[in-house]
Amino acid sequence: MFQTLNYFQMITLMFIFIMNFYSLYLFFIDKKRSQKKAYRISEKQLLLSAFLFGGIGAWIGMTNFRHKTKKPLFKICIPLAAIWTLISMLVAVFYTYLF
């Protein structure tokens, strides 16, 4: 059933992995900056990184660091971004079967 992944699939999955790590890192840095009352990362950038295939990392960062969990925008958008990321990963893996 499964065959090896082609280059397009591998590059797409690596990009998604990197974006998830980047989103997780952004949530970590923003949490640390909020504790120090330092210059913060904008909510726009946090949400953008989540919707650019970093939703799973953003969700993990939001829950593990307990950051932005009380904001309604983040309560709704981050799970949606995680679902979007998961669907994108599935499409990348099963690309040859879908098209």
Residue pairs with C-beta under 8 A, 6 or more apart in sequence:
3 96
5 13
5 93
6 96
8 95
9 92
9 93
9 95
12 88
12 92
13 89
13 92
13 93
15 53
16 53
16 54
16 85
16 88
16 89
16 92
19 49
19 52
19 53
19 54
19 57
19 85
20 53
20 54
20 55
20 56
20 57
20 58
20 85
21 54
21 57
22 49
22 54
22 57
23 46
23 49
23 50
23 54
23 55
23 57
23 58
23 61
24 54
24 57
24 58
24 60
24 61
25 57
25 61
26 41
26 45
26 46
26 49
26 58
26 61
27 46
27 57
27 58
27 61
27 62
27 65
27 67
27 68
28 61
28 65
29 41
30 40
30 41
30 46
30 67
31 61
31 65
31 66
31 67
33 39
33 40
33 41
34 40
34 67
43 68
43 71
43 73
43 74
46 58
46 68
46 74
47 73
47 74
47 77
47 78
47 81
49 58
50 57
50 58
50 59
50 77
50 78
50 81
50 82
51 77
51 81
51 84
53 84
53 85
53 88
54 81
54 85
55 78
55 79
55 80
55 81
55 82
55 83
55 84
55 85
55 86
56 82
56 85
56 86
58 78
58 81
58 82
59 78
59 79
59 81
59 82
61 67
62 68
62 69
62 74
62 78
63 69
68 74
68 78
69 75
91 98
